[in-house]
Amino acid sequence: MALNTYTQVRQAEDVQDEIYMISPADSPIASLSKTVRATGKLHEWSEDRLNSSGANRAVEGADAGSDTSQAITALNNYCQILTKVAKITNTMEVVDKYGRDSEMAYQLEMRYAELSKDIELAISGQPGGAFQTATAGNASTARQMAAFQTQHAGGPNVATLRLDATSDDTLAKLETRLLDAHQGAHAQGGNPDTLVVTPPVSRYVASFAAASGRNRELRDTRTIVNTVDLYVSPFGELNVVQSRELADYEMLGIDFNHTATAVLRPTQDFPLAVTGDSIGREIVTEMTFCLLNRDSAFRVHSISNSL
C-alpha cells in the first residue's frame, strides 16, 4: 500500500491566515457630531432663541417701547471617563499566530472599536436599562454624561418636540407622528437633517411608501428595493441613518450642526505597569456630549414593535 495522508505525520495545517469579525462598530451620532475642546470636568455652553413673532407697528414719533431682551440659557454636561484594557502574556505576543502578527496590536484594535460603541451607547442608548443622567461623581462614583434623550427632555418646547407613539397602531399614524414632531422642530426654527432610527424602526420607515399608496421609481426592474435613505417631508429632508445602540423603537431627528462631542482628553493608549509575565495597555478617553440647542431636534419614542 502506498504511503497516504492517514498514516503520514507532520503534515502542515490548512488554516486561513485571516480573522473575520462581523460585530457592529458604527457610532453615527458620535461620528456625525462636530468635535470641540473641553477644558474642564464640567463642560458648559449657552442656548438662546428668538421671541415669538407678534404684531409690530408704532405710532409716528412715539417713545421707544419696552425691552424684550431675555437672558441666555446656560447648559452643561459632565465629562465621562471611558476605558478599555488589553492584556496578554509575553508568550502570546511572540508565538506565531494566524490572522495577525502582533496579538497586542490586534487586541487594541478590537478594544478601540468597542470603546466607540460604548460612547455611542452612553450618548443615545440605555446602558444598564436607562438613559444616562448627568452625575458629578466623587472619589468612589464615576462621573457620567447626560444622554441625548435626557438633555432633550429638559428643553422648553419638549411638549411639541418629544412625542409619544404608544397609541400609534398603524404605519400611517406613526408617519403622522413623525411629521408632527418634524413640524414642531421646524416651528421653533430647527432644521433637523438626519433621522436616526433603530434597525426595526428603519423597516417601518421603508414601509411608509406602501402604507400610503405612494410609488417608488425603479430603474432596474430586476432589483427589489425596500429601503428609504432619504425622507422628504413638508418641513425638510431627513437622511435616514441606523444606529444599533439607540434605545429600542424610537426616532431622533437631529441637526448635527447643533450637536458636539466635547473632548477633555483625546483617546490614547499607554502601557500598564508590569506585574508579572504579561503586558498590558489601557485605552482612555474623557469626553461628553452636547445637545447645543434643544429646539434643534425632535424625538418620537415608545413606538410599537408590532406595526
Buried (B, 14 or more C-beta within 10 A) or exposed (E): EEEEEEEEEEEEEEEEEEEEEEEEBBBBBBBBBEEBEBEEBEBEBEBEBEEEEEEEEEEEEEEEEEEEEEEEBEBBBBBBBBEBBBBBEEEBBEEEBEEBEEBBEBBBBBBBBBBBBBBBBBBBBBEEEEBBEBBEBEEEEEBBBBBBBBBBBEBEBBEBBBBEBEEBEEBEBBBBBBBBBBBBBBEBEBBBBBBBBBEEBBBBBBBBBEBEEEEEEEEEEEEEEEEBEEBEBEBBEBBBBBBBBBBBBBBBBBBBEBBBBBBBEEBEBEEBEEEEEBBBBBBBBBBBBBBBBBBBBBBBBBBBEEB
